Amino acid sequence: MKRRRYVAVRPDFTPFVNLALLLIVFFVWHELARKPVVFGGVLTSVCRKGIEPDHSDYVLAIVLINKDSLQLCHFPTGSSCRANFVTAHRHSSTLRKALYRYRRDAMTPGKLAIVIRPKSKSTVGSFVGVLNELRTAGNLPYLVDL
């Protein structure tokens, strides 16, 4: 009787490993590209058109909470705004209405200072959106308070 010879089959998993590594790289890259750019506090305070909130009668504070929310507060200089914040969505018309309401005071030196305060979760996109609204309302002067 002849003895049967068994040949061991060794499948090559190299293409599957390559595909798995490519998928891991793709999903890691996709996750990194999807996260918003956070507005960091590395810049110093940027002042435009010589705004001095300490010498103005009123302050309009625009606080950037996160990528989609902001808060507005109009208060006299020397006091703080704690109770009368108006929360708004970044794409709502609340900011534009407030800027048009206070446009004349903002253009008068010493009357109103517009201060933008980004928080740690705010994004560059939300900051640029506020700057676009300031430009639309008449190129209003502002101060960035980091």
ABEGO torsion letter per residue (X at the ends): XBBBBBBBBBBBAAAAAAAAAAAAAAAAAAAAAABBBBBBAABBBBBBGGBBAAABABBBBBBBABAABBBBBBBBBGBBBAAABBBBBAABAAAAAAAAAAAAAAABBGABBBBBBBBAABBAAAAAAAAAAAAAAGGBBBBBBX
